[in-house]
Amino acid sequence: MIQPALVWFRRDLRDFDHAALSAALAEERRVHCAFVFDTEILDALPRRDDPRVTFIWESVRELAGRLRERGGGLHVLHGRAREAIPRLAASLGVQAVYANRDYEPQAMERDAEVEQRLGANGIELRTFKDQVVFEAHEVTTSQGRGFAVFTPYKRAWLLNLDAATLAGHPEGPGRFAPADDSLPPLQSLGFRPIEPVLAAGMSGAAAAWQAFKPRMRTYHERRDFPALEGTSRLSVHLRFGTISVRALAAEAWKRGGPGPKAWLSELAWRDFYFAILAMRPDVVEHAFHRRYDALSWDGSEAGWNAWREGRTGYPLVDAAMRELLMQGTMHNRLRMVVASFLAKHLAIDWRRGERHFASLLLDYDLAANNGGWQWSASTGCDAQPWFRIFNPILQSRRFDPEGQYIRRWVPELASVPAASIHAPWEMGPLEQAAAGCVVGRDYPSPVVDHETARRHALARYAAARR
């Protein structure tokens, strides 16, 4: 008689096209399912009203319901996963624990300990590729090394794409085992429920995906404009696995055309950053190009506070940072703008900004967040050149020309004309009074002068390169 199996859900909160679940069911096993609200992760969160915990909780609730409908259930645990999973596996008498691979250093260390604990009880840990299209070892140079530049990586990534790679994982004849899957209230986990910013779970992902499909055709034209519905809004669902990355890539690959190709490129970027993290886990604390560890970060605490609170005096930067504070979301173009502003205009260590994003972003993912910050700070692989410094005024005029996005998040600028909203300090006193926004009173004066900050940044980077 084949012993039962346990599927350990982590950042893959769905019951379809799920590599580990498919493998367990394929062997005609009686399959138990579990999720752990891991205290090692939860206890480190600074906010008790963290929207990510609400999103996960809602997604787990939906997953448990779906498994119940299929005759099974979900064991929902609260504790240290490295202890809870081996304990549950032993109590259920399973032969193997199935899980999809996680590539973050802390997760890999946890999984190594879980494997050791399971092995002591004669239980195997079997892991599978699921959250990426290609793992690091699957896309390499002709010498078998990992890529450090995106364009040749993407070329190889696209060449490797085929129907078999993008096919979903079928379900085998195995059956689900029931569970006492009572979901602990958020309060018992130590968190306050909040109104979700985005619809959670598989149903939320499906709705976002259906809404984006018609927009994919014009993605390349609209994606950089934060006031428009130009992006997919699927990043949080990819982060928590409420949708399959294979299904998304397959749709874009099948369609072709400028919009789908541009969006497929974003999925390739996602895999690229996962590959960089796997190849160079030291990038979590160090610059990819180590010479930039010598950069001088001589910015002020006043500059840091102005940046994180959205009162730098640069409207596009402030709008983006206020959205982050209020909703935990930020447009990708603006992530680059505000990251560049912190590192290059304010001379503040990119790692500090990366950690700030980590504490607030609903879709926070270590690989993408680290890669994006190092790209913007010019310290990473395939980064923007060190001498390229985003001009926040020009970025604002180009990507929010009418100031629609700015007015949404910086209401004190609501009556400022579009021609002046990108640099309101350039208005004269009478114009400021007429717009009901006196700079220095109703809205901050710029915390730094762009040209002065630019010259300082060039000198700092040149010194680090010597």
C-alpha positions in Angstrom: 0.0 0.0 0.0 1.4 3.4 -1.0 1.8 5.7 1.9 0.1 9.2 1.8 1.9 12.3 0.8 1.8 15.9 2.1 1.9 18.9 -0.2 3.3 22.0 1.5 1.8 25.2 0.0 4.0 28.3 0.3 4.1 31.0 -2.4 1.8 28.9 -4.7 -1.7 29.4 -3.3 -3.7 27.7 -6.0 -5.0 24.2 -6.7 -4.3 24.1 -10.4 -1.2 23.9 -12.6 0.8 23.4 -9.4 3.9 21.3 -9.9 4.2 19.8 -6.5 0.5 19.0 -6.2 0.5 17.5 -9.7 3.4 15.2 -8.8 1.8 14.1 -5.6 -1.5 13.3 -7.3 0.2 11.5 -10.2 1.4 8.7 -7.9 -2.2 7.9 -6.9 -1.5 8.9 -3.4 -3.9 10.1 -0.7 -2.7 13.7 -0.6 -2.8 15.9 2.5 -2.3 19.6 2.1 -0.8 22.2 4.5 0.0 25.8 4.8 2.0 27.4 7.6 1.6 31.0 8.8 5.3 31.1 9.6 6.2 33.1 12.7 9.8 33.5 11.5 8.3 35.7 8.7 5.3 37.2 10.5 7.2 38.2 13.7 9.7 40.2 11.6 7.0 42.4 10.0 6.9 45.9 11.6 3.2 46.5 11.1 0.3 44.7 12.6 -2.0 45.9 9.8 0.3 44.6 7.0 -1.9 44.3 3.9 0.2 41.3 2.7 -1.0 39.2 5.6 -4.6 40.0 4.9 -4.0 39.1 1.2 -2.3 35.8 2.2 -5.1 35.0 4.7 -7.8 35.6 2.1 -5.9 33.6 -0.4 -5.5 30.7 2.0 -9.2 30.8 2.9 -10.1 30.5 -0.8 -7.6 27.7 -1.3 -9.0 25.8 1.7 -12.5 26.2 0.4 -11.5 24.9 -3.1 -9.8 21.8 -1.5 -12.8 21.1 0.6 -15.0 21.2 -2.5 -12.7 18.6 -4.0 -13.1 16.3 -1.1 -10.0 17.3 0.7 -8.9 20.1 3.1 -6.0 22.2 4.2 -4.1 21.9 7.5 -3.5 25.5 8.5 -0.7 25.9 11.0 0.8 28.8 12.9 4.4 28.5 14.1 7.9 27.9 12.7 7.5 26.1 9.5 10.8 24.3 9.9 9.4 22.6 12.9 5.7 22.5 12.1 6.0 20.7 8.7 8.2 17.8 9.9 5.9 17.4 13.0 2.8 17.3 10.8 4.4 14.9 8.3 5.3 12.5 11.0 1.8 12.6 12.6 0.2 11.9 9.2 2.5 9.0 8.5 3.4 10.4 5.0 6.3 9.0 2.9 7.2 12.3 1.3 6.6 16.0 1.5 6.1 17.8 -1.8 6.8 21.5 -2.2 7.7 24.0 -5.0 11.1 25.5 -4.8 11.8 28.9 -3.2 15.0 30.6 -4.3 15.4 33.2 -1.5 18.5 32.5 0.7 16.5 32.3 3.9 13.9 30.0 2.4 16.6 27.7 1.0 18.2 27.5 4.5 14.8 26.7 6.0 14.1 24.0 3.4 17.5 22.4 4.0 16.7 22.2 7.7 13.2 20.8 7.0 14.8 18.2 4.7 17.1 17.2 7.5 14.4 16.9 10.1 12.2 14.9 7.7 15.0 12.6 6.8 15.6 11.8 10.5 12.1 10.3 10.4 12.6 8.5 7.0 10.5 11.1 5.1 11.7 12.5 1.8 11.4 16.2 0.8 10.7 16.5 -3.0 10.9 19.9 -4.6 9.8 21.2 -8.0 10.1 24.1 -10.3 6.9 26.2 -10.3 7.3 29.9 -9.6 9.5 30.6 -12.7 9.4 29.6 -16.3 13.1 28.7 -16.2 15.4 28.1 -13.3 19.0 29.6 -13.3 20.7 26.4 -14.6 18.3 26.2 -17.5 19.3 29.4 -19.2 23.1 29.7 -19.5 25.8 30.9 -21.8 27.5 28.6 -24.3 30.2 28.0 -21.5 27.5 26.9 -19.1 27.7 30.0 -16.9 24.9 32.2 -15.8 24.2 35.5 -17.6 25.0 38.9 -16.0 23.4 40.9 -18.8 19.7 40.8 -19.6 19.6 41.2 -23.4 21.6 38.0 -24.1 19.7 36.3 -21.3 16.4 37.2 -22.8 17.5 36.0 -26.2 18.4 32.6 -24.7 15.3 32.6 -22.6 13.1 33.1 -25.6 14.9 30.5 -27.7 14.2 27.9 -24.9 10.5 28.6 -24.9 8.3 26.0 -26.4 4.9 24.5 -25.9 6.1 21.8 -23.6 7.8 24.3 -21.3 4.7 26.4 -21.0 2.3 23.5 -20.7 0.4 23.3 -17.4 0.8 20.5 -14.9 -2.0 17.9 -15.2 -3.6 16.3 -12.2 -3.2 12.6 -11.7 -5.6 10.0 -10.3 -4.7 10.6 -6.6 -7.3 11.9 -4.2 -7.3 14.5 -1.5 -7.3 13.8 2.2 -9.7 15.8 4.4 -8.3 18.0 7.1 -9.4 20.0 10.1 -8.8 23.2 8.2 -10.3 25.7 10.5 -8.6 29.0 9.5 -7.3 31.0 12.5 -8.6 34.5 12.6 -6.1 37.2 11.7 -6.3 38.6 15.2 -5.0 35.3 16.6 -2.0 35.6 14.3 -1.3 39.0 15.8 -2.6 41.1 12.9 -5.5 43.4 12.2 -7.6 42.7 9.1 -7.7 45.6 6.7 -9.7 46.4 3.5 -7.8 44.7 0.7 -6.3 47.0 -1.9 -6.5 44.2 -4.5 -8.8 41.2 -4.7 -6.9 38.2 -3.3 -6.8 34.5 -4.1 -7.3 32.6 -7.3 -10.5 34.4 -8.1 -8.8 37.8 -7.7 -6.0 36.7 -10.0 -8.4 35.3 -12.6 -10.4 38.6 -12.6 -7.2 40.7 -13.0 -6.0 38.4 -15.8 -9.2 38.6 -17.7 -9.2 42.4 -17.3 -5.6 42.6 -18.6 -5.9 40.3 -21.6 -7.6 43.0 -23.9 -5.0 45.6 -22.7 -2.1 43.4 -23.5 -2.2 44.5 -27.1 -1.3 48.1 -26.1 1.0 47.2 -23.2 4.1 48.5 -24.9 2.4 51.9 -25.5 0.7 52.4 -22.1 2.8 50.6 -19.5 5.0 53.6 -18.5 2.1 56.0 -17.7 1.0 55.6 -14.1 -2.4 57.5 -14.6 -3.4 54.9 -17.2 -4.6 51.3 -16.9 -1.6 50.0 -18.7 -0.1 47.3 -16.5 -1.3 43.9 -15.7 -1.7 44.3 -11.9 -0.7 40.7 -11.6 2.6 41.1 -9.8 1.1 40.3 -6.4 -0.6 37.2 -7.7 2.7 36.0 -9.2 4.3 36.7 -5.9 1.9 34.5 -3.9 1.2 32.1 -6.7 -2.5 32.6 -7.0 -1.9 32.3 -10.8 0.4 30.2 -12.9 3.3 32.0 -14.5 3.3 29.4 -17.3 -0.3 30.3 -18.3 0.6 34.0 -18.5 3.8 33.4 -20.5 2.0 30.9 -22.8 -0.7 33.5 -23.6 1.8 36.2 -24.5 4.0 33.8 -26.4 1.0 32.5 -28.4 -0.3 36.0 -29.3 2.9 37.7 -30.4 2.9 41.4 -31.5 4.5 44.4 -29.8 2.3 44.5 -26.6 2.5 40.8 -25.8 6.2 40.7 -26.6 6.9 43.6 -24.3 5.0 41.9 -21.5 6.7 38.6 -22.1 10.0 40.5 -21.7 8.9 41.5 -18.2 8.4 37.9 -17.3 11.9 37.2 -18.6 13.2 40.0 -16.4 11.5 38.3 -13.4 13.3 35.0 -14.2 16.5 36.9 -14.7 16.4 38.4 -11.3 15.6 35.0 -9.7 18.7 33.6 -11.6 20.9 36.4 -10.3 19.8 35.7 -6.7 20.5 32.0 -7.1 23.9 32.6 -8.7 24.9 35.5 -6.4 23.1 35.4 -3.1 25.5 38.0 -1.8 23.6 40.6 -3.7 21.2 40.8 -0.8 23.8 42.8 1.1 26.4 43.8 -1.5 26.5 45.5 -4.8 26.6 43.0 -7.7 29.6 44.9 -9.0 31.6 45.0 -5.7 33.5 48.1 -6.5 30.3 50.0 -5.8 30.4 48.8 -2.2 32.9 51.7 -1.9 30.3 54.3 -2.8 30.0 57.2 -0.4 26.5 57.5 1.0 26.6 60.9 2.7 22.9 61.8 2.5 21.1 63.4 5.4 18.4 62.0 7.7 16.2 64.9 6.7 16.5 63.8 3.1 15.6 60.2 4.0 12.5 61.3 5.9 11.4 63.6 3.1 11.7 60.8 0.6 9.9 58.1 2.6 7.1 60.5 3.6 6.5 61.8 0.1 7.6 65.5 0.7 10.7 65.9 -1.4 9.2 68.8 -3.3 9.4 66.8 -6.5 5.7 66.0 -7.3 6.1 62.7 -9.2 8.5 61.3 -6.5 6.1 62.4 -3.7 3.0 61.0 -5.4 4.7 57.6 -5.8 6.0 57.5 -2.3 2.6 58.5 -0.9 0.9 55.7 -2.9 3.4 53.3 -1.4 2.6 54.5 2.1 -1.1 54.4 1.7 -1.7 51.3 -0.5 1.5 49.3 -0.7 1.6 49.7 -4.4 3.7 51.5 -6.9 4.0 51.6 -10.7 7.1 50.0 -12.1 8.3 53.2 -13.9 8.0 55.1 -10.6 9.9 52.5 -8.7 12.9 53.3 -10.9 12.4 57.0 -10.6 12.2 57.1 -6.8 15.0 54.6 -6.3 17.3 56.6 -8.5 16.3 59.7 -6.6 17.2 58.2 -3.3 20.5 56.8 -4.4 21.7 59.6 -6.7 19.9 62.8 -5.7 19.9 62.2 -1.9 23.1 60.1 -1.7 21.4 57.5 0.5 22.3 53.8 0.4 20.1 51.8 -2.0 20.0 49.0 0.6 18.1 51.3 3.0 15.5 52.1 0.2 15.3 48.4 -0.7 14.4 47.5 2.9 11.8 50.3 3.0 10.1 48.8 -0.1 10.4 45.4 1.5 8.4 46.6 4.5 5.5 48.1 2.4 5.2 46.6 -1.1 2.2 44.3 -1.4 4.0 42.5 -4.2 7.4 42.5 -2.5 9.7 39.9 -3.9 13.4 39.8 -2.8 14.8 38.9 -6.2 12.9 41.6 -8.2 13.1 44.2 -5.5 16.9 43.8 -5.1 17.4 43.6 -8.8 15.3 46.7 -9.5 17.1 48.7 -6.7 20.5 47.8 -7.9 19.5 48.6 -11.5 18.4 52.1 -10.5 21.4 52.7 -8.2 23.7 51.5 -11.1 25.4 48.9 -8.7 23.8 45.8 -10.2 24.0 43.5 -13.2 23.0 45.1 -16.5 22.2 48.3 -14.6 21.5 51.8 -16.0 24.9 53.4 -16.6 26.4 55.0 -13.5 26.3 58.4 -15.2 22.6 58.2 -16.2 20.6 60.1 -13.6 16.8 60.3 -13.9 15.6 63.9 -14.0 12.4 63.7 -11.9 11.0 66.8 -13.7 11.5 65.4 -17.2 10.2 62.0 -16.1 7.1 63.7 -14.7 6.5 65.7 -17.9 6.9 62.7 -20.1 4.9 60.1 -18.2 2.3 62.1 -16.4 2.0 65.1 -18.7 -1.4 66.4 -17.4 -0.5 65.6 -13.8 -3.4 63.2 -13.3 -1.4 60.8 -11.3 0.2 63.6 -9.2 -3.1 65.2 -8.4 -4.5 61.9 -7.2 -1.8 61.4 -4.6 -0.7 65.0 -3.9 -4.0 66.8 -3.4 -2.3 70.1 -2.4 -1.3 70.4 -6.1 -4.8 69.7 -7.4 -5.4 73.2 -8.7 -1.9 73.7 -10.1 -2.0 74.0 -14.0 -0.6 71.1 -15.9 2.2 73.2 -17.3 3.5 74.0 -13.8 2.6 70.9 -11.8 5.9 69.1 -12.5 8.0 71.9 -11.0 5.6 74.1 -9.0 8.4 76.2 -7.4 8.9 77.7 -10.8 5.6 79.5 -10.6 5.6 83.1 -9.5 4.0 84.2 -6.2 0.8 85.3 -7.9 0.5 82.0 -9.8 1.1 80.0 -6.6 -1.6 82.1 -4.8 -4.1 81.6 -7.6 -3.5 77.8 -7.5 -3.9 77.7 -3.8 -0.5 76.2 -3.3 2.3 78.3 -1.9 5.5 76.4 -2.2 7.2 76.2 1.2 3.9 76.5 3.0 1.3 74.3 1.3 3.8 72.1 -0.5 7.5 71.6 0.2 10.3 73.3 -1.6 12.6 70.9 -3.4 14.8 69.1 -0.8 17.7 69.2 -3.3 18.5 71.0 -6.5 18.6 68.6 -9.4 21.7 69.9 -11.1 23.7 70.2 -7.9 22.7 66.7 -6.9 23.6 65.4 -10.3 27.1 66.8 -10.2 27.6 65.4 -6.7 26.4 61.9 -7.8 28.7 61.8 -10.8 31.7 62.7 -8.5 30.7 60.0 -6.0 30.3 57.3 -8.6 33.5 58.3 -10.4 35.4 58.0 -7.1 34.1 54.5 -6.5 35.2 53.4 -9.9 38.8 54.5 -9.5 
